[in-house]
């Protein structure tokens, strides 16, 4: 399936769940409400026309400082800065990050049978007191999600409901904070601790 | 004198196995262990010699690649990508640069694609050589290890010839490559391949029918294709199970769709199949390089009209002293081996013509105001390559599997977010299923065939 028909098939099936979609640079992308994630993912995996048997990648983005860097005059940051190539289709500009959500959890699916890819973006809100709404875990559908979700918890502090073993993976147990959040300073130092046991 | 225990009492003690007290033993392997090439900890629960459970702990080599990539500019990330999979850095360079090029919406000249393909296949061979060699060494075949490292040395000499470095090459740029291939590349390349093929035949003879090696590789570390896919495993590790997925074939990038090569697959998904798949992939990679060298579009070459050879810098000085400036006017000299190909003559064939992305040739940067401005706008703080706002994911076939880069841009001079999909992360997350049920000693070949690279695993 090509980009537009992929988006169309997911949008038609889940009218309530899909927030928006785009095919910028040929990457089929669908924004899905947090509550519908597992339902949509199961459909992607099991529907014979989609057969997304691979959860290729699972990551998150902290959009809290998006667009807040001052843009110099050399390239205007709006619109297409560089002449687009004829090889890469690009009809409409990128619609921008999800609105009113600090984080987005990004899933990349691939179908070995149909050789198509789909990106699922799940906006995750942060409450005023700093608590991040948990996302449903996909470990039941893809065991490979286990470590990837642990990494997101480690790096962004986004929790996953139903995860069997949600603990840090790259950083150590006594580490404070979540390093890939935009408010974590890049040069912050923390004392190295000895082994826990 | 003490009487030896009679056979009767021994037999009585053995009659009821339930009465013998047995306990599982926890064995801690790593983080620094001679059999673990890479810093990783495995806590194995053993029942006798059999592994009942294994917990894999990673993160010892975490350097904050993704955080650093948000701080430096787009081209500044390239040296960091060298340190992801440090056995095949050119593939990482290529993957990152192609992701940013997709973000920018630019394409590179055809010759540049071919140069990138040639070098990434050479890197793939050197990666597989290292993996096979290290596995063989851990199973006692130290000779094979030395032979394969010798072959890797031939390939690294080629890499050094092109990039000027052996390991941390930083060769690709957003929108092109640093320099063109040197003029005398094809001959040494064919010679290095001939040597590598000789070594591969030797290694094949020493390993493939070697009882000690095959007995330890056959039937150990087995994973089914369904399990491998559910864990997101790609690359030779997946293909050994019989599933056929290769990014170069299924989602072709650069010029892979024009080059002839086969994708070897295994049937059983054990260590032996992974070894055989890697051995065959090396041969296929050499086939790709040979075809790419044949099809390589010619780059413009500046030659001395009198001798018919490219002009080295020293010769240029001599010519100028003799007043023979017509041969060198408007041209450029071969300045040094690594920058030789990036002069004004070769520049259009290896780099995009988009001035807002790629540095000008050095003659222009030093020689005229337009070139100076172009250079300034790209390297000064607060300027640089500026893709439009957006997000892209671009996968390439790394030596261990699909190496993907997910880049988000907010329109500023540095990436908003760079995410690497490291191929061995997926394999490591499935490692416990590979180990459970096998003997303790089987951990060594299984871990060897994973080809864990700490740099890309922990980033």
Interface residues (C-beta under 8 A of the other chain):
Chain A: X24 X25 X27 X29 X53 X54 X55 X56 X57 X59 X61 X62 X66 X67 X69 X71 X72 X74 X75 X77 X78 X79 X80 X81 X82 X83 X84 X85 X86 X87 X88 X90 X93 X94 X96 X106 X108 X112 X115 X117 X119 X142 X143 X144 X146 X147 X148 X155 X168 X169 X170 X171 X172 X179 X180 X184 X186
Chain B: X58 X59 X62 X64 X66 X67 X68 X70 X71 X102 X103 X104 X105 X106 X107 X229 X230 X231 X232 X233 X243 X245 X250 X251 X354 X356 X357 X377 X382 X383 X386 X387 X388 X389 X390 X391 X392 X393 X395 X402 X404 X406 X408 X410 X411 X412 X413 X416 X417 X419 X421 X425 X426 X428 X429 X430 X458 X459
